[in-house]
């Protein structure tokens, strides 16, 4: 069926055509009357023919309008039917549980009932009740599939809840007033890297590192007649022992940063501009030497960099609030000296956070 607006438009065109033809007919009659009754009598046959032609044109115009409406209506009706079918198909996608069979296949069912040696279930695929022998069903696999589905559903609900909670967080100041870490302590105000051990929260200080050339490798290059000995450089920080000492083997770290627009005012030193996707921080174990603590070795050949070697430990990042990130360890830390370095577009940040982990006797171990 055509819509009201389209029907009005077509009807208006028909009435315009009828009005024009009626006007011409009245004009013709008026001329005949002015010329006298004799002329009127003489022109009656022609006038009658003209009247029939005008009536035929009016009928044709109306028929043309109805034909246009008939052509438009099926197309729009089919389009509306197709959209309704798509919506109905999307709404009828079945969701249910899996009834696992011993041959490796499964049936998607809404529910099932076990009655002795038979199992009666409602198939979502065929929309009807069916029965199969109970011996064909792998009950352990069915229970596992049900548990996995419930776990996945719970994880999805938790993820949605977390996203909704994050949307309600307007700024870091609001989060700082209620962000609990460790054993119920509040994260201190301000930016920086914080280490949490139970109820103790401390701010890590950044240390400027430097690149030093391996002297022994340099001598080998000088003595070699052919320049095939690769060069070696070390990124290291001064001193053999960090000032900040940890007793816990599984501490947690929290990093709060400012936005990229405020990077020039940040207290966190960077050797280059950070990336766009949040901070990427790595935990590295250092090699203690007589001159300092090395945390990265750079190998070169013919002036070209070949590799960058580090002793990295597993660590995972969690965004707990806007611009506030939590880092958890994948394994306990053995005694030793460590640094946390941010990965920037051109390599590791030259400014790192250093700390040490003491053993049972309070003495840092050496690698």
Number of C-alpha atoms within 10 A of each C-alpha: 11 15 10 8 8 12 14 11 11 16 13 12 14 18 14 11 15 18 13 12 18 16 11 12 15 11 11 13 14 12 12 19 12 10 10 10 11 10 13 17 11 11 14 13 11 10 17 11 12 14 15 12 13 18 15 12 15 20 14 13 17 18 13 14 17 15 12 11 17 13 11 14 15 13 11 14 13 11 12 12 12 12 12 12 12 12 11 11 10 10 9 9 9 13 11 14 18 20 23 22 17 12 9 9 11 16 16 18 22 18 15 16 11 13 10 8 9 14 17 16 20 18 20 18 13 10 11 10 14 13 14 13 13 16 12 13 19 17 15 10 17 17 14 13 16 17 12 12 15 13 12 12 12 12 12 12 12 12 12 12 12 12 11 11 11 14 11 8 13 11 11 18 12 11 16 16 12 11 16 13 20 17 11 10 15 15 20 16 11 13 17 21 21 19 20 21 18 14 11 11 19 14 17 19 16 20 16 15 19 13 15 14 14 14 12 10 14 15 10 15 16 11 10 10 9 8 13 11 17 17 23 21 19 20 19 24 25 16 13 17 18 20 12 14 17 19 14 17 16 16 17 19 23 24 20 21 22 19 13 14 8 9 15 13 11 15 13 17 17 19 13 13 13 18 13 8 6 14 18 14 19 19 21 20 24 26 19 21 14 8 11 17 25 27 25 21 19 19 17 15 14 11 9 10 13 13 12 14 11 16 14 16 15 12 14 12 17 11 14 14 20 18 16 22 18 19 19 15 17 11 11 12 18 17 22 22 27 27 24 23 21 20 16 18 12 11 12 20 21 22 21 24 21 25 20 24 22 20 16 9 6 12 13 19 14 12 12
